[in-house]
Amino acid sequence: MDKETEKKCECNGEHCECKDEHCGCESGHCGCSDEHCGCEGGHDEEPMEEEVKESFPKTVEVEGTGYEKPTDDCLCTVDYTMLDGDRVIEEKKDFKFKVGDMPVICEGFEKGIESMKLNEKCTFTLKPEDAFGSCGDKERSIEPNKEITFKVTLKGMEPVPTPFTIAPENIVKHAEEKKAQGNEMVKRKLQKRALRCYLRALDYLDNDYRIPEDQKEAAKKIQTILFGNISAMHLHFKEYDQVIEYTDKVLAVDAENLKALLRRGKAYLEKGQVEKAESDFNKVLSIDPNNKEVKYEMNGIKRKRMEEEKNDKRRYAKMFSALGKNVYFFFVYPLKVLLE
């Protein structure tokens, strides 16, 4: 994020010392460029380079089969070798992990796997921010700010139901499970992964026509909670346009949702839209007159306006002072000389 305020440890691309209060609490509704060519023929050409999520290059030694790539919740089996230059750091066979679940090895490793097809063998080198960052890894004897190379073979991936293939009667249940997984990530201060879980849960609920009639009310309730939780994650990352987008969705369903009003007000304030922020804060106070957080924000607006008024007075005083001198030298003084 471009305006980080908390100390950032780059180990897994997460904020390990986050003190964010926007936990995604559910109470009160706070809540591939692949062309699908499918070519499986043997290729004897030079290894091919392609971009992995536009962040680091990947060299493919053996082409994969089919066109599917790992997605969230997919259980992958890989062989990998991790290198620091020519030094082998570690090597594992039949290593299993679930995409989008708890962090494994480092953030870039999972990104690399997500770019692969079944049976593909490739090599990719991670920049420090995608590997072990400024902290390094003492257990693996990796120094800070080191580029790390992985040689990987994707041996297996268990497909998971997509929003379009999952059985209709399981849609709401699966969305609820992903939401709960996101809440757990927040507790562990893994906000990036929490946001990923919430968005994935929302994907399942977007296809309203597939949801059974007797589950649609429950689906709408979960969807509203997810909008709130997603807005909380975007506020944590200081992505204020997205905060406004998702709080608008909450408020379209529940116009007096306090947490949505508060978050949107904060986002407006950060964007310099003070009047809109005040409107949201005042609405919160009309519902909850003793809301301490809103009172704090409103006092901040008052202090900011008082400071702006002082600055305006100083600026106007300087302007009129300069104007007064110009009037004297260009008009009064020449006239005085002529009269003498």
LINHU-V981780 format. One record per backbone hydrogen bond with DSSP energy under -0.5 kcal/mol. NH is the residue of the N-H (numbers start at 1). CO is the residue of the C=O. Records with the same first field share a line. If there is no record, write none. Layout:
NH: CO + CO
This chain:
4: 1
9: 7
10: 8
16: 14
17: 7
18: 15
23: 21
29: 26
30: 27
48: 60
50: 58
52: 56
53: 51
55: 52
56: 52
58: 50
59: 123
60: 48 + 58
61: 59 + 121
62: 121
65: 118
70: 116
73: 99
74: 71
75: 158
76: 74 + 97
77: 156
78: 95
79: 153
80: 92
81: 151
82: 90
83: 149
84: 87
85: 83
86: 84
87: 84
89: 82 + 87
90: 82
92: 80
95: 78
97: 76
99: 74 + 97
101: 98
106: 104
108: 130
109: 106
110: 106
111: 107
112: 108
113: 109
114: 110
115: 111 + 112
116: 113
118: 65 + 68
119: 154
120: 117
121: 62
122: 152
123: 59
124: 150
125: 57
126: 124 + 148
130: 127
131: 127 + 128
133: 128
135: 132
136: 132
137: 142
141: 138
142: 137
143: 141
145: 133
146: 143
148: 126
149: 83
150: 124
151: 81
152: 122 + 150
153: 79
154: 120
155: 77 + 153
156: 77
158: 75
159: 157
165: 162
166: 162
170: 167
171: 167 + 168
174: 170
175: 171
176: 172
177: 173
178: 174
179: 175
180: 176
181: 177
182: 178
183: 179
184: 180
185: 181
186: 182
187: 183
188: 184
189: 186
190: 185
191: 189
194: 190
195: 191
196: 192
197: 193
198: 194
199: 195
200: 196
201: 197
202: 198
203: 199
204: 200
205: 201
206: 202
207: 203
208: 206
210: 207
211: 208
215: 212
216: 212 + 213
219: 215
220: 216
221: 217
222: 218
223: 219
224: 220
225: 221
226: 222
227: 223
228: 224
229: 31 + 225
230: 31 + 226
231: 227
232: 228
233: 229
234: 230
235: 231
236: 232
237: 233
238: 235
239: 234
240: 238
243: 239
244: 240
245: 241
246: 242
247: 243
248: 244
249: 245
250: 246
251: 247
252: 248
253: 249 + 250
254: 250
257: 254
258: 256
261: 257
262: 258
263: 259
264: 260
265: 261
266: 262
267: 263
268: 264
269: 265
270: 266
271: 267
272: 269
273: 268
274: 272
277: 273
278: 274
279: 275
280: 276
281: 277
282: 278
283: 279
284: 280
285: 281
286: 282
287: 283 + 284
288: 284
291: 288
292: 290
295: 291
296: 292
297: 293
298: 294
299: 295
300: 296
301: 297
302: 298
303: 299
304: 300
305: 301
306: 302
307: 303
308: 304
309: 305
310: 306
311: 307
312: 308
313: 309
314: 310
315: 311
316: 312
317: 313
318: 314
319: 315
320: 316
321: 317
322: 318
323: 319
324: 320
325: 321
326: 322
327: 323
328: 324
329: 325
330: 326
331: 327
332: 327
333: 328
335: 331
336: 332
337: 333
338: 334
339: 335
340: 336
